[in-house]
Amino acid sequence: MDGFDAGRGRWMLGGCFAVFAVPFFIAGVNIINVGVRGLNRGQRDAAILLGAGIAFAAFAAGIVALVWYGLRRAQAAAQLRAAHPMQPWLWRADWSARRIEESTPRRAVALLVFALMWNAIALPLLFVLGRRVSGNPPAAIAIVFAAIGIALLGGGIYAALRRHKFGRSVCEIDRLPIEPGQRVSGTIALRGTQVPEGGYRCVLSCINRIITGRGKNRSVTDDVLWDAEQQVSGALAAPSPAGMRVPFSFDVPADAPSSEVRTPGDAVLWQLAVSAQLPGIDYSATFELPVFATAGDAAAHQAMHREEAARRELSPKSRVSIAPLPTGGIELRVAPLRDGRAFATFFIVAAVWFGMIAFMWTMGAPRPVSVFFALFGLLILVVAIDFFGGTSVVSADRAGIRARHSILGLSSTKSIDAGRIASIDPKVGGHVGKHPYFDVEARLADQSTRTLARYFESRSDAETVAAKLWAALH
């Protein structure tokens, strides 16, 4: 880890998770001690207490083991990135070997381990607390937790049975990296000799994965930018010593975006999903493919992608009207957003928030606390007014860009000379629930940014607006 500042940060974070496990371990040891004493005295609940203590201690040990495993994988990935800073398709060992392991088993194992840990704690508590359900709220809570644990265990067992039946599938590709405009061919190697009557369904997708929030508020949104599907007949699957080999072949569009793995919160992924209906447990596997424009072609590919986006028509949901300028550029007017679902969400949030403030005032809460919540509520209100009532007018020509944003008659204007603008790109501006909204921003030569237009409902429209403004500058 020496020399890796980010690596030291990961180990510090891992240490925090390990410290989180310490109270569970201490509690487990204490409960084990009580259970052993109870066994010596012949108490009926001693075995249950002993099992609960072992579960708590195992839970703590599992957390530490998972943290250690994750940190070791992160360290190895960081070393690969440092060794190949300009070749992201070599940042994963399976990519560089052109033998890509499916991502499904990792999720299946994680689900099964989590389910076992959950039930190891929930079921002993249910036995201890569940003797008197009537008028016993802790017992009712224990029953709910046990039911959730059984459901999780069922999903984990099904995933484990699928893994046992088909093994860990591997996707072998014929080239590295896969470049936009090329054909990628390969085979899927899986365990088993069953041949599906309906064949294998293969779907290659380009996905924009947006992650916001943390912990229980973490939200993941997948926006499909492009996809293609093919049905591979079972007769084309070739037997192998380990099972079956399923061939596939796709043409990747020349203007398709490259994989973008540097920004996990707004990543572009290429996924190959393969599925088949079989007697008993169906087959399903997902592979992440390395689609990258190489260093020599990256600039040309980016220019081609931007030109293609500039020629696209905007969707009706974009709320954008375009008019030519006498100077040879264009003017784009972005109308206010009309989204009933988003308005209902904001209304509920505002009603709850301001109702809570009113309750605090009624109950005599400290004035500074009430004022703080009221000011934050006003900020929410201003954001909502801008979200539903704000308008943007952006004009671009060879001289530069002029952007005006108006809210309830109040407006602000910014002018940017063409020579200062390094790029114009879409970005995630915010979320309402799990739905992302996109802004268009200009990145200047000094790496500062200026927002030009806000609240597009799709990345495609934001990308098209950015491309049209860029084309008008040139």
WOGIJO-V556831 format. One record per residue. RES is the residue in one small letter. OMEGA is omega in whole degrees, 0 to 359 (NA if undefined). Layout:
{{RES	OMEGA} {RES	OMEGA}}
This chain:
{{m	182} {d	180} {g	181} {f	179} {d	179} {a	179} {g	178} {r	177} {g	178} {r	179} {w	176} {m	178} {l	177} {g	176} {g	178} {c	178} {f	179} {a	177} {v	177} {f	182} {a	185} {v	180} {p	178} {f	180} {f	179} {i	178} {a	180} {g	180} {v	179} {n	180} {i	176} {i	179} {n	179} {v	180} {g	178} {v	177} {r	179} {g	177} {l	179} {n	180} {r	179} {g	180} {q	185} {r	184} {d	186} {a	181} {a	179} {i	178} {l	179} {l	178} {g	179} {a	179} {g	178} {i	180} {a	179} {f	180} {a	178} {a	177} {f	179} {a	179} {a	178} {g	178} {i	181} {v	181} {a	180} {l	178} {v	179} {w	180} {y	179} {g	180} {l	178} {r	177} {r	180} {a	179} {q	179} {a	179} {a	179} {a	178} {q	177} {l	178} {r	179} {a	181} {a	183} {h	187} {p	183} {m	181} {q	185} {p	178} {w	175} {l	182} {w	176} {r	183} {a	181} {d	174} {w	184} {s	177} {a	182} {r	175} {r	190} {i	180} {e	180} {e	180} {s	184} {t	182} {p	179} {r	178} {r	181} {a	179} {v	179} {a	179} {l	182} {l	179} {v	179} {f	180} {a	179} {l	178} {m	180} {w	183} {n	178} {a	177} {i	187} {a	185} {l	175} {p	177} {l	178} {l	179} {f	182} {v	187} {l	190} {g	180} {r	179} {r	181} {v	183} {s	178} {g	182} {n	183} {p	178} {p	179} {a	179} {a	178} {i	179} {a	178} {i	179} {v	180} {f	179} {a	179} {a	177} {i	179} {g	179} {i	178} {a	177} {l	180} {l	177} {g	178} {g	179} {g	179} {i	178} {y	179} {a	179} {a	177} {l	176} {r	179} {r	180} {h	183} {k	187} {f	183} {g	176} {r	181} {s	180} {v	177} {c	178} {e	182} {i	187} {d	182} {r	177} {l	353} {p	170} {i	183} {e	174} {p	183} {g	180} {q	172} {r	176} {v	178} {s	179} {g	180} {t	174} {i	179} {a	181} {l	179} {r	177} {g	182} {t	178} {q	179} {v	181} {p	179} {e	181} {g	180} {g	181} {y	178} {r	180} {c	180} {v	174} {l	185} {s	168} {c	189} {i	170} {n	183} {r	182} {i	181} {i	177} {t	178} {g	180} {r	177} {g	183} {k	178} {n	181} {r	182} {s	180} {v	179} {t	177} {d	178} {d	182} {v	180} {l	180} {w	174} {d	177} {a	184} {e	173} {q	178} {q	181} {v	181} {s	178} {g	180} {a	180} {l	179} {a	184} {a	176} {p	177} {s	179} {p	182} {a	183} {g	183} {m	175} {r	185} {v	181} {p	174} {f	178} {s	180} {f	171} {d	178} {v	182} {p	182} {a	183} {d	181} {a	178} {p	175} {s	171} {s	178} {e	184} {v	182} {r	182} {t	185} {p	181} {g	180} {d	188} {a	172} {v	184} {l	171} {w	184} {q	172} {l	179} {a	181} {v	181} {s	178} {a	177} {q	184} {l	175} {p	181} {g	183} {i	179} {d	178} {y	178} {s	179} {a	179} {t	181} {f	177} {e	186} {l	180} {p	177} {v	184} {f	166} {a	182} {t	187} {a	182} {g	184} {d	186} {a	181} {a	179} {a	179} {h	179} {q	178} {a	179} {m	180} {h	179} {r	179} {e	178} {e	179} {a	180} {a	180} {r	183} {r	172} {e	177} {l	179} {s	177} {p	180} {k	182} {s	181} {r	185} {v	170} {s	186} {i	177} {a	178} {p	177} {l	177} {p	181} {t	179} {g	179} {g	180} {i	174} {e	179} {l	176} {r	181} {v	183} {a	178} {p	181} {l	176} {r	184} {d	183} {g	180} {r	180} {a	180} {f	179} {a	179} {t	179} {f	181} {f	180} {i	180} {v	181} {a	180} {a	179} {v	184} {w	182} {f	173} {g	177} {m	179} {i	178} {a	178} {f	179} {m	178} {w	182} {t	182} {m	177} {g	179} {a	178} {p	185} {r	180} {p	179} {v	180} {s	179} {v	180} {f	180} {f	179} {a	179} {l	178} {f	176} {g	177} {l	176} {l	176} {i	181} {l	179} {v	178} {v	179} {a	179} {i	178} {d	183} {f	186} {f	183} {g	183} {g	176} {t	180} {s	174} {v	183} {v	176} {s	182} {a	171} {d	184} {r	180} {a	181} {g	184} {i	173} {r	183} {a	178} {r	178} {h	186} {s	175} {i	176} {l	178} {g	177} {l	184} {s	174} {s	184} {t	176} {k	177} {s	183} {i	177} {d	183} {a	183} {g	181} {r	188} {i	179} {a	179} {s	173} {i	188} {d	171} {p	174} {k	177} {v	182} {g	181} {g	181} {h	164} {v	191} {g	177} {k	183} {h	180} {p	171} {y	190} {f	174} {d	172} {v	182} {e	176} {a	174} {r	185} {l	182} {a	179} {d	177} {q	172} {s	183} {t	175} {r	177} {t	183} {l	181} {a	188} {r	164} {y	170} {f	184} {e	179} {s	177} {r	181} {s	179} {d	178} {a	179} {e	179} {t	178} {v	179} {a	181} {a	180} {k	177} {l	179} {w	179} {a	180} {a	177} {l	186} {h	NA}}
